[in-house]
Amino acid sequence: MSLTMTIVMLIAGWLAVAAAMLWGVLRISRRHHHPVQPAPIKKVEKHSARHATAH
């Protein structure tokens, strides 16, 4: 086997392993994803206007 073919096969193997790992991570994250319920909207009460130096 030539040197060029060895390098190409090595890179192809790395890409195959990386693609398999990415696929597995995406599969697990999609399966174990828990949808988040939107937080209930709370009404904000208006505070009475006060002077800036009031304590």
Protein Blocks (a to p, Z undefined) as FASTA:
>chain_A
ZZklmmmmmmmmmmmmmmmmmmmmmmmmmmmpccddddddddddddddddfkbZZ
